[in-house]
Amino acid sequence: MAFLLHLNGPPGIGKSTIARRYVDEHPGVLNCDIDVLRTLIGGWSDDFVRAGALIRPAAIGMIEGYLASGRDVVLPQLLVDPGEVAHFEACAVRSGARFVERILMDDDMDRAISRFHRRGHDEPDDPWHARVRAVVAAQGGDDALRARHEALRALTQTRPDAVVVESTDGDVETTYRRLLATLPA
């Protein structure tokens, strides 16, 4: 049975890096990175949030079609609204697939914030990193990051099947192995 692996977590925690690593080792798996898809919308760099809202329904359609073909999908995307998570879960169910929810977290909030600020320095600077930094700054900077971190902690209380995976700063390999250990066979 195909599955949709939702990699959730705060900005800069390593969702995209882990998703890329996963698909590199699992041929045929689709990495449906909504941040990448945003860059396909005209004007995305001027209104990053709007581009995300515009591309999300298309992403759901793409995910649903891919799952229906019997193939797995990885979705590295911060979602703190249980209703938004439910949309992606319903997409998997409609396709006859499983919804596997993993939340990458760093228990030290200050370290997680520091990781966000280093984002893009240890890996190729994806074109959206600067836009995400600008969006976070406009929404309150570090206070906004703390709020997202807390919202994710609260989300784990409403999602009983979600598994929190410790994301180790600077150690993609350990984080990746921890994720693999939690996935269904």
C-alpha positions in Angstrom: 0.0 0.0 0.0 1.4 3.4 -1.0 1.9 6.1 1.7 2.1 9.8 2.0 4.9 10.7 4.3 4.3 14.1 5.8 7.5 15.6 7.2 6.4 18.4 9.4 8.5 20.6 11.6 9.6 24.2 12.2 11.3 26.2 9.5 15.0 25.3 9.1 14.7 21.9 11.0 15.7 19.9 7.9 12.5 18.8 6.3 13.6 19.4 2.8 17.0 18.0 3.3 15.6 14.8 4.8 13.0 14.5 2.0 15.7 14.8 -0.6 17.8 12.2 1.1 14.8 9.8 1.4 13.9 10.0 -2.3 17.5 9.6 -3.3 17.5 6.2 -1.5 13.9 5.2 -2.6 13.6 5.3 -6.4 10.2 6.2 -7.7 9.1 8.2 -4.6 7.9 11.7 -5.3 9.3 14.6 -3.3 6.4 17.0 -3.4 8.1 20.0 -1.8 5.6 22.8 -1.8 8.3 25.4 -1.4 9.8 24.2 -4.7 6.4 24.3 -6.3 5.8 27.9 -5.1 8.6 29.0 -7.3 6.6 27.9 -10.4 3.9 30.5 -9.6 4.4 33.9 -11.3 5.2 36.5 -8.7 6.1 34.0 -6.0 9.0 36.0 -4.7 6.8 39.1 -4.3 4.1 37.2 -2.3 5.4 33.9 -1.0 2.4 33.2 1.2 -0.1 33.8 -1.6 1.9 31.5 -3.9 1.7 28.8 -1.3 -2.1 29.2 -1.1 -2.3 29.0 -4.9 -0.1 25.9 -5.3 -1.5 23.9 -2.4 -4.6 22.6 -4.3 -2.4 21.6 -7.2 0.0 19.8 -4.9 -2.9 17.9 -3.4 -4.0 16.9 -6.9 -0.5 15.8 -7.8 -0.1 13.9 -4.6 -3.4 12.2 -5.0 -2.7 11.1 -8.5 0.7 9.8 -7.7 -0.5 7.8 -4.7 -3.3 6.4 -6.8 -0.7 5.0 -9.1 0.7 3.0 -6.2 3.7 5.1 -5.5 4.8 6.8 -2.3 5.1 10.6 -1.8 7.1 12.6 0.7 5.7 16.0 1.7 8.1 18.2 3.5 5.9 21.0 4.7 5.3 23.0 7.9 1.6 22.7 8.8 0.4 23.7 12.2 -3.4 24.0 11.4 -5.0 20.6 12.1 -7.5 21.3 9.3 -4.6 21.7 6.8 -3.1 18.5 7.9 -6.5 16.8 7.5 -6.7 17.9 3.9 -3.5 16.0 3.1 -4.6 13.0 5.1 -7.9 13.0 3.2 -5.9 13.1 0.0 -4.1 9.9 1.0 -7.3 8.2 2.1 -9.1 9.0 -1.2 -6.1 7.4 -3.0 -6.3 4.2 -1.0 -2.9 5.1 0.6 -1.7 5.4 4.2 -1.0 8.8 5.8 2.3 8.7 7.8 2.9 11.8 9.9 6.3 12.6 11.2 7.3 15.8 13.0 10.9 16.7 13.0 11.7 18.7 16.2 14.6 20.0 18.2 13.7 20.0 21.9 15.9 23.1 22.4 13.8 25.9 20.9 16.7 28.4 20.9 18.8 25.9 19.0 16.0 25.4 16.5 15.8 29.1 16.0 19.6 29.3 15.5 19.2 26.5 12.9 16.6 28.6 11.0 19.0 31.5 10.9 21.8 29.2 9.5 19.4 27.7 6.9 20.8 27.7 3.4 24.4 28.2 4.6 25.2 24.5 4.9 23.4 23.4 1.7 22.7 25.0 -1.6 20.7 28.1 -1.1 17.3 27.2 -2.5 15.7 30.2 -4.0 12.9 30.4 -1.4 15.2 30.6 1.7 15.5 34.4 1.5 11.8 34.8 1.0 11.1 32.6 4.1 13.5 34.7 6.1 11.7 37.8 5.0 8.2 36.4 5.8 9.4 35.3 9.2 10.9 38.7 9.9 7.7 40.4 8.9 5.7 38.1 11.1 7.8 38.9 14.2 11.1 37.2 13.7 12.2 34.9 16.5 8.9 35.4 18.3 7.1 34.0 15.2 9.5 31.0 15.2 8.8 30.4 18.8 5.0 30.5 18.1 5.4 28.0 15.3 7.4 25.7 17.5 4.7 25.9 20.2 2.0 25.4 17.7 3.7 22.2 16.5 4.0 20.9 20.1 0.2 21.6 20.5 -0.5 19.9 17.1 1.2 16.7 18.4 -1.4 16.5 21.1 -4.3 16.5 18.5 -2.6 14.0 16.1 -2.3 10.7 18.0 -0.7 8.9 15.1 2.0 11.6 14.6 5.5 10.5 15.6 8.0 13.1 16.8 11.5 12.5 15.4 14.4 14.2 17.1 16.3 16.3 14.5 19.9 16.6 15.6 21.6 19.9 14.7 24.3 19.3 12.1 23.8 15.5 11.9 21.5 14.7 8.9 22.6 11.1 9.0 21.4 10.5 12.6 18.1 12.3 12.0 17.5 10.3 8.8 18.2 7.0 10.6 15.8 8.0 13.4 13.1 8.7 10.8 13.6 5.4 9.0 13.3 3.6 12.3 9.8 5.0 12.7 8.4 4.2 9.2 6.2 1.3 8.4 7.8 -1.7 6.6 
